[in-house]
């Protein structure tokens, strides 16, 4: 077995799926004996979480992906510590990495988690040409990467992986509801995600307004924070749904909200894969989602009852109504979700990245206690 010395770079602020996956991957690789450092902004959630888990953090504060001074610091750190792989976890990180590995034998690899077209500017084209290989979360991102000019031979699909140890269980639903202020009689429709255009919470709210008359006991919970909160609260008032919709903000106990849901919904207009949905599948909650971006990969294809067209409140409402009104369908979705979730574990992700590193890093590193 080959062991690698990997510098993970993720300079995002806040805590979203990409930061969570960066941490989970580094932890799994450490468990397998690989050397890991995470280059992150000090004081931000990723750096704090990594330090809490005992991972080594290299503090960086880049002003942008053209930050030559930060790139030089990264290069010096990599040379000093014998880094063999530079793993960029965001688009900006690819730029910093491309600057940092110039003139070295370090392999620049990246993971792309967003289902957006690649930039067409000079620097975007330059930095992606410096990649030795690119991992993408889903078939939808793969297609965007190829369309953006990256050779198919350089791309591999590696989905996100979840470590479900310590996850809540739907059997604890009533205790979570009592703890969080809801009753066992409430019909809870829950969504989790940033309040932004990509997650399209406006479609969720419009669908909620269509579902609400048929289910007077239904309450609609949005866990997450973002730039569109005020606009979405205004839409809630416009729809006369203020007494049925709850904006929860960022919640550290978000998985408990997922576990106490009667239905979990993701109304995304664009999505790399959808790890919030994956959480719901693992926990055992029936799901409704849009067939946006990489979401169909979670279900094995786009033509399944769980999925409907994005940006269509009526279709989303009909799907939610169908699930709420049919006990057998709820059970089927839970069973199928459990089966699909077995393909998206942190162990499977670790196996895939080990192969990814082995192929694109020509020299092995001796095993010794992790740094």
HELIX and SHEET records of a PDB file:
HELIX    1   1 UNK A   17  UNK A   31  1                                  15    
HELIX    2   2 UNK A   45  UNK A   52  1                                   8    
HELIX    3   3 UNK A   68  UNK A   81  1                                  14    
HELIX    4   4 UNK A   91  UNK A  100  1                                  10    
HELIX    5   5 UNK A  122  UNK A  129  1                                   8    
HELIX    6   6 UNK A  139  UNK A  147  1                                   9    
HELIX    7   7 UNK A  152  UNK A  154  5                                   3    
HELIX    8   8 UNK A  170  UNK A  172  5                                   3    
HELIX    9   9 UNK A  173  UNK A  180  1                                   8    
HELIX   10  10 UNK A  201  UNK A  212  1                                  12    
HELIX   11  11 UNK A  229  UNK A  238  1                                  10    
HELIX   12  12 UNK A  254  UNK A  259  1                                   6    
HELIX   13  13 UNK A  275  UNK A  283  1                                   9    
HELIX   14  14 UNK A  295  UNK A  299  1                                   5    
HELIX   15  15 UNK A  313  UNK A  325  1                                  13    
HELIX   16  16 UNK A  327  UNK A  341  1                                  15    
HELIX   17  17 UNK A  346  UNK A  360  1                                  15    
SHEET    1   A 7 UNK A  56  UNK A  59  0                                        
SHEET    2   A 7 UNK A  35  UNK A  40  1                                        
SHEET    3   A 7 UNK A   5  UNK A   9  1                                        
SHEET    4   A 7 UNK A  85  UNK A  88  1                                        
SHEET    5   A 7 UNK A 107  UNK A 112  1                                        
SHEET    6   A 7 UNK A 133  UNK A 136  1                                        
SHEET    7   A 7 UNK A 155  UNK A 157  1                                        
SHEET    1   B 6 UNK A 245  UNK A 249  0                                        
SHEET    2   B 6 UNK A 218  UNK A 223  1                                        
SHEET    3   B 6 UNK A 187  UNK A 192  1                                        
SHEET    4   B 6 UNK A 263  UNK A 266  1                                        
SHEET    5   B 6 UNK A 287  UNK A 290  1                                        
SHEET    6   B 6 UNK A 307  UNK A 308  1                                        
END                                                                             
